[in-house]
Amino acid sequence: MKIYHNPRCKKSRAGLAYLESKNIEFEIVQYLKTGFSESELSEILNKLNKTPLEMIRKQEAVFKQEYKGKELSDQE
């Protein structure tokens, strides 16, 4: 199992703590340091059965300023 972790994120830290409390073995990927390849993102989306737009944090200022109201394809 992998956890894509952001140490500054409260929910990410809570998820990590939960897995540790259950003694579940996992690999930590600090995605802000390592980034994602296009194939890794595609694999994650496929496993979750989600589209890119479903995974975007739409309340973030950068989304509102740059992308809100635009019609974007999954590739974009």
N, C-alpha and C positions, 0 to 999 in steps of 0.2 A: 504494500500500500504506500502511496505517496501523499504527502500533505504539502500543498503549495502555500508557503507560510510567509507572512509579513509580520515580523516581530513588533512593529509599531501599531498593529491592528488588534484591538481588544477582542474581536470575535475570532481572529486567527489564533491568538494566544489561548483563548478558551477552548477552541477545537483541539489544539495541541495538548492542553492539560487534560481534556477528556480522554483522548487516546492513551495518554500516559497513565491515567488512573485506571484504565481497563487493561493495562499491560498488553496493548496491541503493538505489534512491531510495525514500524513505518519508516519511510525515508523522508527527510525534510528537504524540500527544495525552496530556497529563498529566492523566489522568482524576480524580486527587484534587483538582485545582484546578478543572477544568471541570465535572466530574460527567457523568452520562449522562441522557438523556431516556429515557422508556419505549420510544419507537420505536427509538432507537439500540440499546438493550439487545436488543430483539426482533430487530433486523437482525443483530446479532452472533451471537446464539444460533442464528438460522436458518442463517447462513453456516457455523457450526461444527457444525451438526446436533446441538446439545446442549440439554438442559433446564436451567432455572435451577439446580436442585439439583445437577446434575453439575458446575457451575462454582463452587459455594460451597466455601470452605476450611473444611471441617468440623472441623479440629483447632484452630481459633481459639477462644479462651476465650469470646468473645461468642456464637458459635454454640452451644457446649456449654451455656452458661448460659441462653440465651433460646430456642433452637429445637430442640435435640437431642430426638429422640423424638416430635416433633410431626408430624402429617400436614398438610403445606402444599401448596396447589395451586400451579401455575406462576405464577398471577397474584399470589398472596400473596408 
